[in-house]
Amino acid sequence: MATPHDLTRLGQAVWLDFIQRSFLRDGGLSRLVADGVRGVTSNPTIFQKAIGESDDYDRQLREVARDASAEEAYEALAIADIARACDELRPVYDQLDGRDGFVSLEVSPALAHDTAGTVAAAKRLAAAVGRPNLMIKVPGTGAGVPAIAELIGSGVNVNVTLLFSVTGYRAVAAAYLVGLAALARRGPTVPGGHGMDRIGSVASFFVSRVDTAVDDALPADSPLRGAAAVANAKAAYAAFRSIFSGERWETLAAAGARVQRLLWASTGAKNPAYSPTKYVDELIGPDTVNTMPPDTLAAFRAGGTAATTLTAGMDEARRQLDRLAAAGVDLDRVTDDLQQAGVAAFADSFDALLASVEHKRAELAA
């Protein structure tokens, strides 16, 4: 049986892509932390299900001011959960000198194309949670990239989300380096902000959705089905190794900077024909994170394989991408469409979340 500790020994951290108040209250997260889980990610869809489909939050909703907006009420609920999860993971954060033990909270998806709004919301949420191991999730959109540089330069930990393409990842990594340079010059500029030797960031690169989109464009008997996502992720990892090496990076590292780890997101297999641990087993390597939904984590424990696979077959991955292009797959267009769809999907989930909050508040008031 494989465990998160097995992946830790190979240089990869396991995070949990899930949060819910009863799970925290009943010790679910603390048990997983003891088993080797080193972080938590959340998003509007996760909170929509947690708040809309349970009574875990009814008591706090009764206490939220009646004149608070639905978004303000949601933030009160989410901040309470995120702060508690941060406290659960604080021993990991302290033991690893701030290198892991993070919990991520996303800015409103409505701000995906608003740089200034994203920066302001991220700083406000960071202050409201008030925990050093908080990461603020910012989408890697055109407007998100300068926000990332500004936030890192201010001393705010950032989890960049909704990355699908290597080109998009390179832009995000470049923004991280720009932010680090600013942080080195002026130090943190927000209360509780981190300096160069403590700032943390991950770049969340989405995996399974790429196969879903590409497979739909290929014949049913194509040998390329199920190959695009892992090949694309390996190309991103090759870019990571190139970016975080050389004179520019070594200068920042000498000042205490840490790499922005690649985080594999959307790692639950969507196609039942594929192994439920496909996007875990095939992407294990140093300086990475895999954030798994509970079902995927359970599947890995039951039948996953812990071995360094990410750095193997890099040349074959490039050939696979070439074959996909020859087969008529425009991966740049596919990944661009996926990012736009991801932003829209999170916005829809956020709208549904706010509607759930309003509905519950009305029920509880009645």
N, C-alpha and C positions, 0 to 999 in steps of 0.2 A: 504494500500500500504506500503510495506517494504522499508526502506532506509538504506544506509550505516551507518547512525547515530544509527539505531537500533542495528546493529552488534557491533558498537563501545561500546555501553552500556553493551554488553555481553562479552567484552574483545577481540573481533576480529576486526582487521583492514581490510578495503577493499582497495585493490590496483587495478589499471587499467592495464590490459595486452594489451597495445596498445599505439602507438605513431605515429604521422604524422604531418608534418609542418603546413599544413592548419588547422588541428585540434587545434594546439597550437595557431596559428595566429588568428583564429576566436573566441577564448575564450572558446573552448570546454573543455579544462582541467580545466580552472579556475572555470567554472560552476560546474563541478563534485567535485572539491575540496570544494566548498561552500556547496555541498550536502553531504559531509562527506568522500569522497575518500581521502586516506592518502598516496598514493604512486603510482608509475608507474613502470612497468616492460617492457623491450623490449628484442628482440632476433633477430637473423639474418632473420628469416622468416618474422617478422613484418616489418623490414626495407626493405627487398626485395620487399614486396608489396607496401610499402609507396613510395620508390624511383623509382621502376620499372614501377609502374602502375599509376603514376601521373606526373604532370609537376611542382609540388611544389618545386623541387630542381634544376630546370634548370638554374635559375639565378646564384645560387652559383656554379653550375658546370662550367658555363662559366668563373667564376673567379678563379677556382682552377688552379694552375700552370700546364702548358701543360706537363711538365716533371714529374709530380706526377704519381705514379702508381695508378691502379684502387683501391687498398686497401687504399692508402693514401687519395685518393679523397673521398671514402666512409667514412673514419674516420672523415674527415673534416665536411661532412654533418651530420653524426650521433652526433658528439660532439656538434655541434651547437644546434641540437634539444634537446639533453640530458641536456645541460647547461640551456637552456630556461625552460625546465620542472623542473629542480632543483630550478630555481628561482621562479617558480610558487608555488612550494611546500615549499619554505624556511620559510614562516610564520608558517606553520604547524610544521616544524622541530624546529623552535625557541620556539614556544609556548609549545611544548611537551618536551623541554630540550633535543632534539636530540634522542628521543625515537621513532620517526616516521617521515614521510615526505620525504622518500627516493625515488630515481630514479635509476634504474639499467641499466647498460651497459655491454654487454657481450664481453669477450675476443674472439679472432678468434677461431672458432671451430677447425681449423687446429692444435691448440695447446692442444687439449684435452688429449693427451698422452705425453705432454712435460712439466714437472714441472718447469724447469728453464725458459722456454719460456713463460709460463703462468704468473709466478711471474713478469718477466720483463715487459710484455705487460700490466699487471694489474697496475703496478706502473706508467707506462708511460701514460696510459689512465686516471688514477686518477689525475695526474699532469696536463694533457691537459684540462680536464673539470674544475678542480680547484674549486669544490664546496664541502662543508663539508657533504652535504646530498646525495652524490653519493655513490652507491654500485656497485662494480665490480662483474659481474657474472662469476663464475668459475665452470666448471662441476665437479660433485662429482665422478670422475673416480679415478682409482688407482693412476694416476699421479697428479690428482687434489687435493687429500687429503693432501699431504705434502705442496702443494702450499697454501692451505687454512691456515694451521698453520703458514706458513711464513708470509703471508699477514696480518693476524690478529695480529701477533707478531710485525709487522712493523707499525701498526696503520691504515691499509686500511680496510674500510668497505667491507664486502663480502656477496654476495648472492650466495649460493651454489645451482647449478641447476642440473637437470636431475637425481634426486633421485627417485627410484622406490621401493627399498627394505628397510626393517627395519635394516638389517645388514649394508647396505650402509649408512643409516642415522646414525647409531651408530658410524661408522668410522668417519663420518664428524663432529659429535658432539664432539667426542674425540679430533679431530684435532683443533676444536675451543677452547677447554679447554687448550690444549697445547699452542696454540697461545696466549691465555689470560695470561697464566703463564709467557711466555716470555715477553709480553708487561708489565706485572707488574714488572719484574726484571729490564728492560732496558728503558722502555718508548718508544714512537714512534720514528722510525728511518727514516721516509720519510718526506719531507717538507709538512706541513699541516696535518700530521698524527694525529690520535686521541689517547688520553690516555685511561686508563681503564674505566673512567667514561663516555666516549662518543662513544667508539667503538660500531658499530652495525653490526649485521649479521642475516640472515635468512637462513633456509634450505628448499629449494623448493622441495616438495614431490609431484610427479605427480600422478594424480588420475584416470581420466576417461580412459586413455589408458590401465590401468590394467584391467578394466572390458572388454574393447574391445578385448584384447588378451585372457582373460580367458573365456569369453562367447563363443568365437570361438571354444574352446576345450570342451565345454559342450553340451549335447543334447539340442535340441530346447525347450524341456519341463522341463528342470532341474530347480528346485526351487532355485538353487544356482546362476543362471544367475543374474548379476547385484549386487552381494553381495561382490565380492572379493575386489573391490577398497576401499569401505568405511571400511570394516573390516581391510584391510591392513593399511589404514591411522590411524585407531583407535589404532592399535598395535604400530605404530610409535609414536603416542601421549603418549601411556603408557610408551614407552621408554624415551620420552622427560621428562616426570614427574619424572622418576627414575634418569635420568642423572643430571637434574638440581635440585638436592636435596642432602642432606647428607653433610658430613664434607668438602669434597674437594670443592664442589660448594660453600658452605657457606663461606669458606676462600676467594675465589675469589670475591664473592658478597660483602663481607665486605670491599674489596678494591675498590668497585665501579662497578664491572662487571655486565652486564645485560645478561639475557638469550638470547640464539640464538633461535628466534621464529621459529616454523614450519610454512611454507607457503604452502598452497594448490595451486598447479598449475595444468594446464590442467583440468580446472573445467567446461568447456563447455561440455554438454552431447553429445557424439558422436552418441548414439543410439536414434533414434526418438521415440522409444517406452518408453523411460525414461523421467521423468520430466526434463525440461530444467534447473531447479534449484536443481536437485538431489544432485550435489556435492557442493552445497552451504548449502542447508537446513540441510543436514545430518552431517555436519562437523563444526558446530559452537561451539566455546569454547574459554576459556581464553588463552592469550599468543600465538595467532595464527594470520595468515594473509590469506586472500583469494584473489588471483589476478584473476580478471575476465575479459574476453574479453568483448567488448561493448555489444554484443547480450546477454550474460549471465547476465550482470549487468542490462540491460533493463528488462530481464525476471524476475529477482529477484525483481525489483521495482514493476513490474506488478502483480506478484503472488507468491513471495517467502514468507517463514515463518521465522520470527526471534525468535528463542528459543534456549537455550543451549541444543545441541544434541550430542556433541562430547563425553562427559563423560558418557552418558547414554548407556546402553547395551554393556559395555566393555566385560563382560563375554560371552555374545552372540557372539560378534565379534570373540573372540578366538575360540568358538565352530564352527563358520562358516569357519574359516581357517582350522580347523581340518577336517571338512566335505569335504572341497575342496581337501585336501590332500588324504582323503579316496577315493574321486572320481577320483583320478589319476592326479590331477593338481599339478605340481611341481612349486610352486610359486617362489622359488628362481631362477629357470631356466627362468621362464617367465619374471621376473623383470630384470634379467641380460640381456636377449635378448632385452628387451625394452630400457634399457640404451644404449646398443650398437647401436640399431636402431635410438635412439634419437640423439646420437652423429653424426651418418651418415646423418640423415635428416637435421640437422642444418648445417653440412658441405656442403651438396648439396645446401641448401638455400643460404649459403654464396657464393658459386661458382656462383649461378644464380644471386645473387646480384652484384657481381663484373662484371659479363658479362653485366648486365643491365647498370651499370655505364659506362663501356667502350662503349657500343652501343650508349648511350645518348650523351656521349662526342663527339663521331664521328658525330652524327647527328647535334649537336649544332655547331661543327666546320665547317661542310659543309654549 
